Structure formats: structure tokens, C-alpha cells
């Protein structure tokens, strides 16, 4: 059984639009079958639309202290 690769980026407290830009750049270089784990200080609603339009799926988890973790992967 293959082990899933997870790349991590932390974009907490970066000024807009830098978190969005860094996430989209990271997704462009994400290897096939890998996921991107994002730490961010607010829920990025505009990102969700861009992910859906680009063929990604995601799972958002509230971590407390207003931080969120988003696990993003290519839709099957």
C-alpha cells in the first residue's frame, strides 16, 4: 500500500494576497498523488472557489485560536 506524501506550508499572518498566491504556487508543483497541508489564520473562502474550479478537493479543520488546517488534493 503506497504512503501518501503530504507537503506542508504555513501562511499564517501573511498579508493578502500572499497566502492565496503561495498556496496556488505550491499546488502547481505538487507531485501526482500528493496532498498539500496548509496552516492559515482565517478560513479562506475565496480559495475554496479557486480550488473547486481547478479540480481540487479539500478538508478544512478548525484548530482553535482562529487557525485552520486545510488538506488539499487533486480530485479523483
N, C-alpha and C positions, 0 to 999 in steps of 0.2 A: 504494500500500500504506500503510495507516494506521500511524502511530507509536504504540506503546504508551506510556501515561502511567504513571509509577511515582512514587508518593508515598512518602516515607521518614520513619520515626520511629526514634528511638534511645531505648530504655527500659532500657539497661544500668544496673545498680546501683540502680534504684528499688526501694523496699521493696514486698513483696507487700501487697495485690493490685493495686497501681498499674500494673505493666506489662500485666497482663491487661485491666484496665479501659481503659487508653489504646488498646490495640490494638483492642478491640471498638468503642470510640467512633470510632476512625479508619475502621474498616470500614463503619460506618453512614453515613458521609458520602463514601465512596469513589465517584467517578463510574463509570458503566457502562463496562466495558471497561478500567478502570484496575487496577493492582496496587498492593499495599502491601508495601514492603520494611521489615522490622523488624530492628533490631540488638538483641540481648539477650545477657546474660551467662551464661545456662544454657539447656538445652533445656526448653521449657515444655510438658511432656506434657499437663497439663490443658487447655491452649489447643487442642491438636490435636482433642480430642473436641468442644469447642465449635465449632471451625471446621467439622468434618465435619457436625455436627448443623445448622449454619446454611447449608450449601450452598457451602462454600469448598473450594478445593484449595490445596495449599502445597508448597513445596520448601524443605527445610532444608539449609543448608551450614555445616559446622563451619569456623570461621575461624582457629582456633588461639587460644591464651591463654584457652581456655574460652568464647570468644564464638561466637555463632551468628548467621547471617543467614537470615531466613525470608521468602520471597517468596510472598505470598498473593493469590489472585484468585478471582473467582466461578467456580464450576464451569460448564462449557459445557452 
